[in-house]
């Protein structure tokens, strides 16, 4: 099975959905088809260094 690849834009929109709109990780994961743990990782990457997140 091949790993799915997500664009930088997709990741930024997912993080924005959680951070700006207050959607839970579980709900966002269900809506986007991404595991909530992956979303938490993306959110952490973005908080640590927004300019360099998701090269």
mmCIF file as Biopython writes it, N, C-alpha, C and O atoms, coordinates in Angstrom:
data_model
#
loop_
_atom_site.group_PDB
_atom_site.id
_atom_site.type_symbol
_atom_site.label_atom_id
_atom_site.label_alt_id
_atom_site.label_comp_id
_atom_site.label_asym_id
_atom_site.label_entity_id
_atom_site.label_seq_id
_atom_site.pdbx_PDB_ins_code
_atom_site.Cartn_x
_atom_site.Cartn_y
_atom_site.Cartn_z
_atom_site.occupancy
_atom_site.B_iso_or_equiv
_atom_site.auth_seq_id
_atom_site.auth_asym_id
_atom_site.pdbx_PDB_model_num
ATOM 1   N N  . UNK A ? 1  ? 0.844   -1.186 0.000  1.0 0.0 1  A 1 
ATOM 2   C CA . UNK A ? 1  ? 0.000   0.000  0.000  1.0 0.0 1  A 1 
ATOM 3   C C  . UNK A ? 1  ? 0.886   1.245  0.000  1.0 0.0 1  A 1 
ATOM 4   O O  . UNK A ? 1  ? 1.828   1.352  0.786  1.0 0.0 1  A 1 
ATOM 5   N N  . UNK A ? 2  ? 0.578   2.157  -0.869 1.0 0.0 2  A 1 
ATOM 6   C CA . UNK A ? 2  ? 1.378   3.362  -1.011 1.0 0.0 2  A 1 
ATOM 7   C C  . UNK A ? 2  ? 0.950   4.422  0.009  1.0 0.0 2  A 1 
ATOM 8   O O  . UNK A ? 2  ? -0.232  4.565  0.320  1.0 0.0 2  A 1 
ATOM 9   N N  . UNK A ? 3  ? 1.932   5.155  0.518  1.0 0.0 3  A 1 
ATOM 10  C CA . UNK A ? 3  ? 1.632   6.238  1.465  1.0 0.0 3  A 1 
ATOM 11  C C  . UNK A ? 3  ? 0.948   7.384  0.750  1.0 0.0 3  A 1 
ATOM 12  O O  . UNK A ? 3  ? 1.294   7.732  -0.379 1.0 0.0 3  A 1 
ATOM 13  N N  . UNK A ? 4  ? -0.021  7.958  1.424  1.0 0.0 4  A 1 
ATOM 14  C CA . UNK A ? 4  ? -0.678  9.130  0.849  1.0 0.0 4  A 1 
ATOM 15  C C  . UNK A ? 4  ? 0.197   10.347 1.070  1.0 0.0 4  A 1 
ATOM 16  O O  . UNK A ? 4  ? 0.859   10.468 2.101  1.0 0.0 4  A 1 
ATOM 17  N N  . UNK A ? 5  ? 0.199   11.241 0.107  1.0 0.0 5  A 1 
ATOM 18  C CA . UNK A ? 5  ? 0.966   12.480 0.216  1.0 0.0 5  A 1 
ATOM 19  C C  . UNK A ? 5  ? -0.012  13.643 0.211  1.0 0.0 5  A 1 
ATOM 20  O O  . UNK A ? 5  ? -0.952  13.688 -0.583 1.0 0.0 5  A 1 
ATOM 21  N N  . UNK A ? 6  ? 0.232   14.576 1.109  1.0 0.0 6  A 1 
ATOM 22  C CA . UNK A ? 6  ? -0.637  15.736 1.231  1.0 0.0 6  A 1 
ATOM 23  C C  . UNK A ? 6  ? 0.145   16.987 0.865  1.0 0.0 6  A 1 
ATOM 24  O O  . UNK A ? 6  ? 1.317   17.123 1.215  1.0 0.0 6  A 1 
ATOM 25  N N  . UNK A ? 7  ? -0.504  17.889 0.166  1.0 0.0 7  A 1 
ATOM 26  C CA . UNK A ? 7  ? 0.149   19.132 -0.221 1.0 0.0 7  A 1 
ATOM 27  C C  . UNK A ? 7  ? 0.282   20.058 0.988  1.0 0.0 7  A 1 
ATOM 28  O O  . UNK A ? 7  ? -0.404  19.893 1.996  1.0 0.0 7  A 1 
ATOM 29  N N  . UNK A ? 8  ? 1.170   21.022 0.863  1.0 0.0 8  A 1 
ATOM 30  C CA . UNK A ? 8  ? 1.351   22.026 1.912  1.0 0.0 8  A 1 
ATOM 31  C C  . UNK A ? 8  ? 0.031   22.766 2.155  1.0 0.0 8  A 1 
ATOM 32  O O  . UNK A ? 8  ? -0.338  23.044 3.296  1.0 0.0 8  A 1 
ATOM 33  N N  . UNK A ? 9  ? -0.664  23.076 1.070  1.0 0.0 9  A 1 
ATOM 34  C CA . UNK A ? 9  ? -1.924  23.804 1.183  1.0 0.0 9  A 1 
ATOM 35  C C  . UNK A ? 9  ? -2.967  23.003 1.968  1.0 0.0 9  A 1 
ATOM 36  O O  . UNK A ? 9  ? -3.696  23.559 2.791  1.0 0.0 9  A 1 
ATOM 37  N N  . UNK A ? 10 ? -3.031  21.700 1.708  1.0 0.0 10 A 1 
ATOM 38  C CA . UNK A ? 10 ? -3.978  20.841 2.421  1.0 0.0 10 A 1 
ATOM 39  C C  . UNK A ? 10 ? -3.664  20.853 3.914  1.0 0.0 10 A 1 
ATOM 40  O O  . UNK A ? 10 ? -4.568  20.980 4.741  1.0 0.0 10 A 1 
ATOM 41  N N  . UNK A ? 11 ? -2.394  20.722 4.255  1.0 0.0 11 A 1 
ATOM 42  C CA . UNK A ? 11 ? -1.987  20.697 5.657  1.0 0.0 11 A 1 
ATOM 43  C C  . UNK A ? 11 ? -2.298  22.021 6.342  1.0 0.0 11 A 1 
ATOM 44  O O  . UNK A ? 11 ? -2.776  22.039 7.476  1.0 0.0 11 A 1 
ATOM 45  N N  . UNK A ? 12 ? -2.026  23.128 5.655  1.0 0.0 12 A 1 
ATOM 46  C CA . UNK A ? 12 ? -2.306  24.443 6.230  1.0 0.0 12 A 1 
ATOM 47  C C  . UNK A ? 12 ? -3.805  24.634 6.463  1.0 0.0 12 A 1 
ATOM 48  O O  . UNK A ? 12 ? -4.210  25.171 7.494  1.0 0.0 12 A 1 
ATOM 49  N N  . UNK A ? 13 ? -4.619  24.200 5.516  1.0 0.0 13 A 1 
ATOM 50  C CA . UNK A ? 13 ? -6.067  24.308 5.679  1.0 0.0 13 A 1 
ATOM 51  C C  . UNK A ? 13 ? -6.557  23.428 6.821  1.0 0.0 13 A 1 
ATOM 52  O O  . UNK A ? 13 ? -7.458  23.815 7.565  1.0 0.0 13 A 1 
ATOM 53  N N  . UNK A ? 14 ? -5.968  22.248 6.959  1.0 0.0 14 A 1 
ATOM 54  C CA . UNK A ? 14 ? -6.359  21.348 8.052  1.0 0.0 14 A 1 
ATOM 55  C C  . UNK A ? 14 ? -6.025  21.975 9.401  1.0 0.0 14 A 1 
ATOM 56  O O  . UNK A ? 14 ? -6.838  21.936 10.323 1.0 0.0 14 A 1 
ATOM 57  N N  . UNK A ? 15 ? -4.837  22.550 9.518  1.0 0.0 15 A 1 
ATOM 58  C CA . UNK A ? 15 ? -4.428  23.198 10.767 1.0 0.0 15 A 1 
ATOM 59  C C  . UNK A ? 15 ? -5.317  24.408 11.047 1.0 0.0 15 A 1 
ATOM 60  O O  . UNK A ? 15 ? -5.715  24.638 12.189 1.0 0.0 15 A 1 
ATOM 61  N N  . UNK A ? 16 ? -5.626  25.174 10.013 1.0 0.0 16 A 1 
ATOM 62  C CA . UNK A ? 16 ? -6.487  26.344 10.167 1.0 0.0 16 A 1 
ATOM 63  C C  . UNK A ? 16 ? -7.881  25.938 10.645 1.0 0.0 16 A 1 
ATOM 64  O O  . UNK A ? 16 ? -8.483  26.625 11.469 1.0 0.0 16 A 1 
ATOM 65  N N  . UNK A ? 17 ? -8.388  24.826 10.129 1.0 0.0 17 A 1 
ATOM 66  C CA . UNK A ? 17 ? -9.700  24.319 10.531 1.0 0.0 17 A 1 
ATOM 67  C C  . UNK A ? 17 ? -9.722  24.054 12.034 1.0 0.0 17 A 1 
ATOM 68  O O  . UNK A ? 17 ? -10.700 24.362 12.716 1.0 0.0 17 A 1 
ATOM 69  N N  . UNK A ? 18 ? -8.646  23.487 12.532 1.0 0.0 18 A 1 
ATOM 70  C CA . UNK A ? 18 ? -8.564  23.143 13.959 1.0 0.0 18 A 1 
ATOM 71  C C  . UNK A ? 18 ? -8.307  24.384 14.817 1.0 0.0 18 A 1 
ATOM 72  O O  . UNK A ? 18 ? -9.007  24.623 15.801 1.0 0.0 18 A 1 
ATOM 73  N N  . UNK A ? 19 ? -7.314  25.157 14.441 1.0 0.0 19 A 1 
ATOM 74  C CA . UNK A ? 19 ? -6.895  26.297 15.260 1.0 0.0 19 A 1 
ATOM 75  C C  . UNK A ? 19 ? -7.849  27.489 15.179 1.0 0.0 19 A 1 
ATOM 76  O O  . UNK A ? 19 ? -8.192  28.076 16.205 1.0 0.0 19 A 1 
ATOM 77  N N  . UNK A ? 20 ? -8.274  27.848 13.982 1.0 0.0 20 A 1 
ATOM 78  C CA . UNK A ? 20 ? -9.095  29.049 13.819 1.0 0.0 20 A 1 
ATOM 79  C C  . UNK A ? 20 ? -10.579 28.800 14.052 1.0 0.0 20 A 1 
ATOM 80  O O  . UNK A ? 20 ? -11.270 29.634 14.637 1.0 0.0 20 A 1 
ATOM 81  N N  . UNK A ? 21 ? -11.066 27.655 13.593 1.0 0.0 21 A 1 
ATOM 82  C CA . UNK A ? 21 ? -12.504 27.386 13.691 1.0 0.0 21 A 1 
ATOM 83  C C  . UNK A ? 21 ? -12.877 26.550 14.900 1.0 0.0 21 A 1 
ATOM 84  O O  . UNK A ? 21 ? -14.059 26.385 15.200 1.0 0.0 21 A 1 
ATOM 85  N N  . UNK A ? 22 ? -11.877 26.020 15.599 1.0 0.0 22 A 1 
ATOM 86  C CA . UNK A ? 22 ? -12.155 25.283 16.822 1.0 0.0 22 A 1 
ATOM 87  C C  . UNK A ? 22 ? -12.713 23.885 16.622 1.0 0.0 22 A 1 
ATOM 88  O O  . UNK A ? 22 ? -13.313 23.317 17.535 1.0 0.0 22 A 1 
ATOM 89  N N  . UNK A ? 23 ? -12.518 23.328 15.434 1.0 0.0 23 A 1 
ATOM 90  C CA . UNK A ? 23 ? -12.982 21.964 15.172 1.0 0.0 23 A 1 
ATOM 91  C C  . UNK A ? 23 ? -12.054 20.999 15.909 1.0 0.0 23 A 1 
ATOM 92  O O  . UNK A ? 23 ? -10.840 21.202 15.932 1.0 0.0 23 A 1 
ATOM 93  N N  . UNK A ? 24 ? -12.614 19.957 16.506 1.0 0.0 24 A 1 
ATOM 94  C CA . UNK A ? 24 ? -11.787 18.989 17.233 1.0 0.0 24 A 1 
ATOM 95  C C  . UNK A ? 24 ? -10.931 18.192 16.267 1.0 0.0 24 A 1 
ATOM 96  O O  . UNK A ? 24 ? -11.253 18.066 15.086 1.0 0.0 24 A 1 
ATOM 97  N N  . UNK A ? 25 ? -9.827  17.651 16.792 1.0 0.0 25 A 1 
ATOM 98  C CA . UNK A ? 25 ? -8.951  16.809 15.965 1.0 0.0 25 A 1 
ATOM 99  C C  . UNK A ? 25 ? -9.725  15.610 15.436 1.0 0.0 25 A 1 
ATOM 100 O O  . UNK A ? 25 ? -9.567  15.223 14.278 1.0 0.0 25 A 1 
ATOM 101 N N  . UNK A ? 26 ? -10.561 15.024 16.286 1.0 0.0 26 A 1 
ATOM 102 C CA . UNK A ? 26 ? -11.330 13.849 15.888 1.0 0.0 26 A 1 
ATOM 103 C C  . UNK A ? 26 ? -12.293 14.175 14.748 1.0 0.0 26 A 1 
ATOM 104 O O  . UNK A ? 26 ? -12.376 13.436 13.767 1.0 0.0 26 A 1 
ATOM 105 N N  . UNK A ? 27 ? -13.016 15.284 14.882 1.0 0.0 27 A 1 
ATOM 106 C CA . UNK A ? 27 ? -13.972 15.665 13.847 1.0 0.0 27 A 1 
ATOM 107 C C  . UNK A ? 27 ? -13.266 16.048 12.557 1.0 0.0 27 A 1 
ATOM 108 O O  . UNK A ? 27 ? -13.689 15.638 11.476 1.0 0.0 27 A 1 
ATOM 109 N N  . UNK A ? 28 ? -12.192 16.830 12.654 1.0 0.0 28 A 1 
ATOM 110 C CA . UNK A ? 28 ? -11.438 17.227 11.467 1.0 0.0 28 A 1 
ATOM 111 C C  . UNK A ? 28 ? -10.856 15.997 10.777 1.0 0.0 28 A 1 
ATOM 112 O O  . UNK A ? 28 ? -10.871 15.901 9.550  1.0 0.0 28 A 1 
ATOM 113 N N  . UNK A ? 29 ? -10.348 15.066 11.564 1.0 0.0 29 A 1 
ATOM 114 C CA . UNK A ? 29 ? -9.793  13.844 10.996 1.0 0.0 29 A 1 
ATOM 115 C C  . UNK A ? 29 ? -10.840 13.051 10.242 1.0 0.0 29 A 1 
ATOM 116 O O  . UNK A ? 29 ? -10.575 12.528 9.159  1.0 0.0 29 A 1 
ATOM 117 N N  . UNK A ? 30 ? -12.018 12.962 10.810 1.0 0.0 30 A 1 
ATOM 118 C CA . UNK A ? 30 ? -13.111 12.240 10.156 1.0 0.0 30 A 1 
ATOM 119 C C  . UNK A ? 30 ? -13.531 12.954 8.868  1.0 0.0 30 A 1 
ATOM 120 O O  . UNK A ? 30 ? -13.746 12.312 7.840  1.0 0.0 30 A 1 
ATOM 121 N N  . UNK A ? 31 ? -13.647 14.271 8.928  1.0 0.0 31 A 1 
ATOM 122 C CA . UNK A ? 31 ? -14.064 15.049 7.761  1.0 0.0 31 A 1 
ATOM 123 C C  . UNK A ? 31 ? -13.045 14.989 6.626  1.0 0.0 31 A 1 
ATOM 124 O O  . UNK A ? 31 ? -13.411 14.923 5.452  1.0 0.0 31 A 1 
ATOM 125 N N  . UNK A ? 32 ? -11.759 15.012 6.991  1.0 0.0 32 A 1 
ATOM 126 C CA . UNK A ? 32 ? -10.694 15.083 5.987  1.0 0.0 32 A 1 
ATOM 127 C C  . UNK A ? 32 ? -10.119 13.722 5.607  1.0 0.0 32 A 1 
ATOM 128 O O  . UNK A ? 32 ? -9.371  13.617 4.635  1.0 0.0 32 A 1 
ATOM 129 N N  . UNK A ? 33 ? -10.454 12.697 6.353  1.0 0.0 33 A 1 
ATOM 130 C CA . UNK A ? 33 ? -9.912  11.374 6.070  1.0 0.0 33 A 1 
ATOM 131 C C  . UNK A ? 33 ? -8.468  11.222 6.497  1.0 0.0 33 A 1 
ATOM 132 O O  . UNK A ? 33 ? -7.693  10.503 5.865  1.0 0.0 33 A 1 
ATOM 133 N N  . UNK A ? 34 ? -8.110  11.906 7.578  1.0 0.0 34 A 1 
ATOM 134 C CA . UNK A ? 34 ? -6.747  11.876 8.117  1.0 0.0 34 A 1 
ATOM 135 C C  . UNK A ? 34 ? -6.839  11.485 9.587  1.0 0.0 34 A 1 
ATOM 136 O O  . UNK A ? 34 ? -7.761  11.901 10.288 1.0 0.0 34 A 1 
ATOM 137 N N  . UNK A ? 35 ? -5.896  10.695 10.046 1.0 0.0 35 A 1 
ATOM 138 C CA . UNK A ? 35 ? -5.916  10.269 11.443 1.0 0.0 35 A 1 
ATOM 139 C C  . UNK A ? 35 ? -5.669  11.482 12.347 1.0 0.0 35 A 1 
ATOM 140 O O  . UNK A ? 35 ? -4.819  12.316 12.035 1.0 0.0 35 A 1 
ATOM 141 N N  . UNK A ? 36 ? -6.400  11.590 13.465 1.0 0.0 36 A 1 
ATOM 142 C CA . UNK A ? 36 ? -6.223  12.730 14.376 1.0 0.0 36 A 1 
ATOM 143 C C  . UNK A ? 36 ? -4.785  12.901 14.873 1.0 0.0 36 A 1 
ATOM 144 O O  . UNK A ? 36 ? -4.339  14.026 15.096 1.0 0.0 36 A 1 
ATOM 145 N N  . UNK A ? 37 ? -4.068  11.807 15.045 1.0 0.0 37 A 1 
ATOM 146 C CA . UNK A ? 37 ? -2.669  11.916 15.478 1.0 0.0 37 A 1 
ATOM 147 C C  . UNK A ? 37 ? -1.830  12.637 14.427 1.0 0.0 37 A 1 
ATOM 148 O O  . UNK A ? 37 ? -0.939  13.415 14.766 1.0 0.0 37 A 1 
ATOM 149 N N  . UNK A ? 38 ? -2.113  12.380 13.161 1.0 0.0 38 A 1 
ATOM 150 C CA . UNK A ? 38 ? -1.405  13.068 12.082 1.0 0.0 38 A 1 
ATOM 151 C C  . UNK A ? 38 ? -1.711  14.560 12.122 1.0 0.0 38 A 1 
ATOM 152 O O  . UNK A ? 38 ? -0.825  15.392 11.929 1.0 0.0 38 A 1 
ATOM 153 N N  . UNK A ? 39 ? -2.968  14.886 12.374 1.0 0.0 39 A 1 
ATOM 154 C CA . UNK A ? 39 ? -3.351  16.300 12.470 1.0 0.0 39 A 1 
ATOM 155 C C  . UNK A ? 39 ? -2.639  16.993 13.625 1.0 0.0 39 A 1 
ATOM 156 O O  . UNK A ? 39 ? -2.209  18.139 13.497 1.0 0.0 39 A 1 
ATOM 157 N N  . UNK A ? 40 ? -2.516  16.298 14.749 1.0 0.0 40 A 1 
ATOM 158 C CA . UNK A ? 40 ? -1.791  16.876 15.890 1.0 0.0 40 A 1 
ATOM 159 C C  . UNK A ? 40 ? -0.330  17.150 15.518 1.0 0.0 40 A 1 
ATOM 160 O O  . UNK A ? 40 ? 0.230   18.177 15.901 1.0 0.0 40 A 1 
ATOM 161 N N  . UNK A ? 41 ? 0.272   16.239 14.781 1.0 0.0 41 A 1 
ATOM 162 C CA . UNK A ? 41 ? 1.655   16.430 14.334 1.0 0.0 41 A 1 
ATOM 163 C C  . UNK A ? 41 ? 1.791   17.642 13.429 1.0 0.0 41 A 1 
ATOM 164 O O  . UNK A ? 41 ? 2.732   18.424 13.562 1.0 0.0 41 A 1 
ATOM 165 N N  . UNK A ? 42 ? 0.849   17.792 12.511 1.0 0.0 42 A 1 
ATOM 166 C CA . UNK A ? 42 ? 0.876   18.956 11.618 1.0 0.0 42 A 1 
ATOM 167 C C  . UNK A ? 42 ? 0.704   20.247 12.407 1.0 0.0 42 A 1 
ATOM 168 O O  . UNK A ? 42 ? 1.389   21.235 12.142 1.0 0.0 42 A 1 
ATOM 169 N N  . UNK A ? 43 ? -0.203  20.243 13.370 1.0 0.0 43 A 1 
ATOM 170 C CA . UNK A ? 43 ? -0.438  21.438 14.180 1.0 0.0 43 A 1 
ATOM 171 C C  . UNK A ? 43 ? 0.811   21.797 14.972 1.0 0.0 43 A 1 
ATOM 172 O O  . UNK A ? 43 ? 1.153   22.974 15.094 1.0 0.0 43 A 1 
ATOM 173 N N  . UNK A ? 44 ? 1.497   20.788 15.514 1.0 0.0 44 A 1 
ATOM 174 C CA . UNK A ? 44 ? 2.728   21.039 16.271 1.0 0.0 44 A 1 
ATOM 175 C C  . UNK A ? 44 ? 3.812   21.602 15.361 1.0 0.0 44 A 1 
ATOM 176 O O  . UNK A ? 44 ? 4.512   22.541 15.738 1.0 0.0 44 A 1 
ATOM 177 N N  . UNK A ? 45 ? 3.954   21.038 14.171 1.0 0.0 45 A 1 
ATOM 178 C CA . UNK A ? 45 ? 4.949   21.546 13.223 1.0 0.0 45 A 1 
ATOM 179 C C  . UNK A ? 45 ? 4.668   23.006 12.904 1.0 0.0 45 A 1 
ATOM 180 O O  . UNK A ? 45 ? 5.589   23.821 12.840 1.0 0.0 45 A 1 
ATOM 181 N N  . UNK A ? 46 ? 3.406   23.335 12.706 1.0 0.0 46 A 1 
ATOM 182 C CA . UNK A ? 46 ? 3.039   24.699 12.360 1.0 0.0 46 A 1 
ATOM 183 C C  . UNK A ? 46 ? 3.313   25.661 13.507 1.0 0.0 46 A 1 
ATOM 184 O O  . UNK A ? 46 ? 3.820   26.760 13.284 1.0 0.0 46 A 1 
ATOM 185 N N  . UNK A ? 47 ? 2.985   25.262 14.727 1.0 0.0 47 A 1 
ATOM 186 C CA . UNK A ? 47 ? 3.208   26.121 15.892 1.0 0.0 47 A 1 
ATOM 187 C C  . UNK A ? 47 ? 4.705   26.325 16.134 1.0 0.0 47 A 1 
ATOM 188 O O  . UNK A ? 47 ? 5.137   27.425 16.480 1.0 0.0 47 A 1 
ATOM 189 N N  . UNK A ? 48 ? 5.492   25.263 15.951 1.0 0.0 48 A 1 
ATOM 190 C CA . UNK A ? 48 ? 6.937   25.355 16.193 1.0 0.0 48 A 1 
ATOM 191 C C  . UNK A ? 48 ? 7.615   26.324 15.228 1.0 0.0 48 A 1 
ATOM 192 O O  . UNK A ? 48 ? 8.498   27.076 15.641 1.0 0.0 48 A 1 
ATOM 193 N N  . UNK A ? 49 ? 7.226   26.325 13.956 1.0 0.0 49 A 1 
ATOM 194 C CA . UNK A ? 49 ? 7.870   27.180 12.966 1.0 0.0 49 A 1 
ATOM 195 C C  . UNK A ? 49 ? 6.943   27.348 11.755 1.0 0.0 49 A 1 
ATOM 196 O O  . UNK A ? 49 ? 7.081   26.622 10.770 1.0 0.0 49 A 1 
ATOM 197 N N  . UNK A ? 50 ? 6.010   28.289 11.816 1.0 0.0 50 A 1 
ATOM 198 C CA . UNK A ? 50 ? 5.038   28.441 10.736 1.0 0.0 50 A 1 
ATOM 199 C C  . UNK A ? 50 ? 5.657   28.675 9.355  1.0 0.0 50 A 1 
ATOM 200 O O  . UNK A ? 50 ? 5.140   28.170 8.358  1.0 0.0 50 A 1 
ATOM 201 N N  . UNK A ? 51 ? 6.732   29.417 9.283  1.0 0.0 51 A 1 
ATOM 202 C CA . UNK A ? 51 ? 7.337   29.728 7.988  1.0 0.0 51 A 1 
ATOM 203 C C  . UNK A ? 51 ? 7.968   28.495 7.334  1.0 0.0 51 A 1 
ATOM 204 O O  . UNK A ? 51 ? 7.974   28.376 6.109  1.0 0.0 51 A 1 
ATOM 205 N N  . UNK A ? 52 ? 8.491   27.594 8.138  1.0 0.0 52 A 1 
ATOM 206 C CA . UNK A ? 52 ? 9.181   26.430 7.599  1.0 0.0 52 A 1 
ATOM 207 C C  . UNK A ? 52 ? 8.359   25.142 7.657  1.0 0.0 52 A 1 
ATOM 208 O O  . UNK A ? 52 ? 8.838   24.083 7.251  1.0 0.0 52 A 1 
ATOM 209 N N  . UNK A ? 53 ? 7.154   25.226 8.147  1.0 0.0 53 A 1 
ATOM 210 C CA . UNK A ? 53 ? 6.319   24.022 8.271  1.0 0.0 53 A 1 
ATOM 211 C C  . UNK A ? 53 ? 5.915   23.525 6.879  1.0 0.0 53 A 1 
ATOM 212 O O  . UNK A ? 53 ? 5.567   24.318 6.004  1.0 0.0 53 A 1 
ATOM 213 N N  . UNK A ? 54 ? 5.963   22.258 6.696  1.0 0.0 54 A 1 
ATOM 214 C CA . UNK A ? 54 ? 5.519   21.583 5.471  1.0 0.0 54 A 1 
ATOM 215 C C  . UNK A ? 54 ? 6.256   22.056 4.222  1.0 0.0 54 A 1 
ATOM 216 O O  . UNK A ? 54 ? 5.639   22.625 3.321  1.0 0.0 54 A 1 
ATOM 217 N N  . UNK A ? 55 ? 7.545   21.831 4.159  1.0 0.0 55 A 1 
ATOM 218 C CA . UNK A ? 55 ? 8.296   22.290 2.965  1.0 0.0 55 A 1 
ATOM 219 C C  . UNK A ? 55 ? 7.848   21.604 1.682  1.0 0.0 55 A 1 
ATOM 220 O O  . UNK A ? 55 ? 8.385   21.887 0.611  1.0 0.0 55 A 1 
#
